[in-house]
Amino acid sequence: MDRFVNIALPKGRLGEKVYDIFEKAGWECPSIKEPNRKLIFENAEKQIRYFWVKPSDVAIYVERGAADIGVAGKDILLEYEPDVFELLDLGIGKCRMAVAGPVSFRDDCTRTLTVATKFSNIAANYYNSKGRDIDIIHLNGSIEIAPILGLSDVIVDIVETGATLKENNLEVLETIVPISARLIANKASFRFKSEKIEKITESISEEIK
């Protein structure tokens, strides 16, 4: 069995912040900061192996066992519901999943609500819990434009500062759930490499206190 712990990091600014936490917690891998195009980095002494992947793919790598642990946004975990263990809230990448719409919007409960979103599962679960009949329009690009052009009544999307909404005469109508980066583990790996994974988790938990 591979004694290394394989760690999937999300590419981009969030991933760099995540790696800094791992490094400060004692799980450094100096080659990751060298200017190169490599995707996989090892520290043989610490028996850890990092690799960069697209943020939305981290949960897939972990669920399928290509990574033992990884860091994914709570939005990804709620949307795709991967079969993984959620070990720790890292408290970074904070934002919220929200319903937003035109400033003048008032919900007419006598008709179906049209909702534009990248997060169809989250939107469906949220409105099901409210017993609200909706029609979901799944979009991949700029969601904010949908209610402006009359494609949808509202949108369900990630909101950080709300500046983009404001600039487009939209506002947050309801907050669905707070979002942040979570440390996740493959279920089989957690069983077979439990000692090492728990050690990593504990040291990170101490670092982010």
C-alpha positions in Angstrom: 0.0 0.0 0.0 1.2 3.5 -0.8 2.4 5.0 2.5 2.2 8.5 1.1 -0.9 10.6 1.9 -2.1 12.1 -1.4 -3.5 15.6 -1.0 -5.6 17.3 -3.7 -5.4 21.1 -3.6 -7.7 23.5 -5.5 -5.8 25.5 -8.1 -5.8 29.3 -7.7 -5.7 31.8 -4.8 -7.7 29.6 -2.5 -5.3 26.7 -3.0 -2.3 28.8 -2.3 -3.9 29.9 1.0 -4.7 26.2 1.8 -1.1 25.2 1.1 0.2 27.9 3.4 -2.0 26.4 6.2 -0.6 22.9 5.5 3.0 24.3 5.4 2.6 26.2 8.7 1.1 23.1 10.3 4.3 21.2 9.5 3.4 19.6 6.2 5.7 21.6 3.9 6.7 20.6 0.4 9.3 23.2 -0.8 9.2 22.2 -4.5 5.5 23.4 -4.7 6.7 27.0 -4.5 9.4 26.7 -7.2 8.6 28.3 -10.6 7.6 25.2 -12.7 4.7 23.6 -14.5 4.6 20.5 -12.4 1.3 19.3 -11.0 2.5 16.7 -8.5 4.9 17.5 -5.6 6.4 15.1 -2.9 8.0 15.4 0.4 9.5 11.9 0.9 10.5 12.6 4.5 7.0 13.6 5.5 5.4 11.0 3.2 3.0 13.5 1.6 2.2 14.1 -2.0 0.4 17.3 -3.2 -1.3 17.9 -6.5 -3.2 20.8 -8.0 -6.6 20.2 -9.6 -9.5 22.3 -10.7 -11.5 23.3 -7.5 -14.7 21.6 -8.6 -12.8 18.4 -9.3 -11.2 18.0 -5.8 -14.2 16.1 -4.4 -14.1 13.7 -7.3 -10.4 12.9 -6.8 -11.1 12.3 -3.1 -14.3 10.3 -3.5 -12.6 8.0 -6.2 -9.5 7.5 -4.0 -6.9 9.2 -6.3 -6.5 11.6 -3.4 -6.7 10.5 0.3 -7.6 14.0 1.5 -8.4 17.4 -0.2 -9.9 20.8 0.2 -13.2 21.7 -1.4 -15.7 24.4 -1.0 -18.9 23.6 0.9 -20.8 24.7 -2.2 -19.2 21.8 -4.1 -20.0 19.3 -1.3 -23.7 20.4 -1.2 -24.1 20.5 -5.0 -22.5 17.2 -5.9 -23.0 15.3 -2.6 -19.8 13.2 -2.9 -19.5 10.2 -0.6 -16.6 11.5 1.5 -15.9 12.4 5.2 -15.9 16.1 6.0 -13.1 16.5 8.6 -12.7 20.2 9.2 -13.9 23.7 8.4 -10.8 25.7 7.4 -12.6 29.0 7.9 -11.2 30.5 4.6 -12.8 31.2 1.3 -15.8 32.5 3.2 -18.9 33.5 1.3 -22.6 32.5 1.2 -25.0 30.7 -1.1 -27.9 33.1 -1.6 -31.1 33.8 -3.6 -30.8 37.2 -5.3 -33.1 39.1 -7.6 -34.1 42.6 -8.7 -34.4 45.2 -5.9 -38.1 45.5 -6.8 -38.8 41.8 -6.8 -41.8 40.4 -4.8 -42.4 36.6 -5.0 -45.9 35.7 -6.4 -46.6 32.3 -4.8 -49.5 31.7 -7.2 -47.1 30.9 -10.1 -44.0 28.8 -10.6 -40.8 30.7 -9.7 -38.0 30.6 -12.4 -34.6 30.2 -10.9 -31.3 30.6 -12.8 -28.3 28.9 -11.2 -25.1 26.9 -11.6 -26.1 25.1 -8.4 -29.2 23.2 -9.5 -29.1 20.6 -6.7 -28.7 23.2 -4.0 -31.5 25.3 -5.5 -33.9 22.3 -5.8 -33.2 21.1 -2.2 -33.7 24.6 -0.8 -37.0 25.3 -2.5 -38.2 21.8 -1.9 -37.7 22.4 1.8 -39.9 25.5 1.5 -42.5 23.7 -0.6 -42.1 26.2 -3.4 -42.7 25.2 -7.0 -39.8 26.2 -9.2 -38.5 25.9 -12.7 -34.6 25.7 -12.7 -32.6 27.1 -15.6 -29.1 25.7 -15.4 -26.5 28.2 -16.6 -22.7 28.1 -16.6 -21.8 31.7 -17.2 -22.7 35.1 -15.6 -25.8 34.3 -13.7 -26.6 37.9 -12.8 -27.7 38.7 -16.3 -30.6 36.2 -16.2 -33.2 38.2 -14.2 -32.1 41.5 -15.9 -33.0 40.0 -19.3 -36.2 38.3 -18.0 -34.8 34.8 -18.4 -35.5 34.1 -14.7 -37.2 35.7 -11.7 -34.3 35.1 -9.3 -30.8 33.5 -9.2 -29.2 31.2 -6.7 -25.4 31.8 -6.6 -22.4 32.4 -4.4 -22.2 35.9 -3.0 -19.0 37.3 -1.5 -19.2 41.1 -1.2 -22.5 41.6 -3.1 -20.8 44.4 -5.2 -21.6 42.7 -8.6 -25.3 42.3 -7.5 -25.5 46.0 -6.5 -23.9 47.2 -9.8 -26.7 45.3 -11.7 -29.5 46.5 -9.5 -29.9 43.2 -7.8 -29.9 42.3 -4.1 -29.7 39.3 -1.8 -33.2 38.2 -1.0 -32.4 35.1 1.2 -29.3 33.5 2.5 -29.3 29.7 1.9 -26.1 28.6 3.7 -22.7 30.0 4.6 -19.8 28.6 2.5 -16.2 28.0 3.3 -13.3 25.6 2.5 -13.5 22.1 4.0 -10.9 19.4 4.5 -12.4 16.2 3.2 -11.2 12.5 3.2 -11.7 9.4 1.1 -13.6 6.9 3.3 -11.4 3.9 2.6 -8.2 6.1 3.0 -9.5 7.3 6.4 -9.7 3.7 7.5 -6.3 2.5 6.2 -4.3 5.7 6.8 -6.3 7.0 9.8 -3.3 7.7 12.0 -1.6 9.9 9.4 -4.8 11.6 8.3 -5.8 12.3 11.9 -2.3 13.7 12.6 -2.6 16.1 9.7 -6.1 17.1 10.6 -5.1 17.8 14.2 -2.1 19.9 13.3 -4.2 22.0 10.8 -6.9 22.4 13.4 -4.3 23.8 15.9 -2.9 26.1 13.2 -6.3 27.7 12.3 -7.5 28.2 15.9 
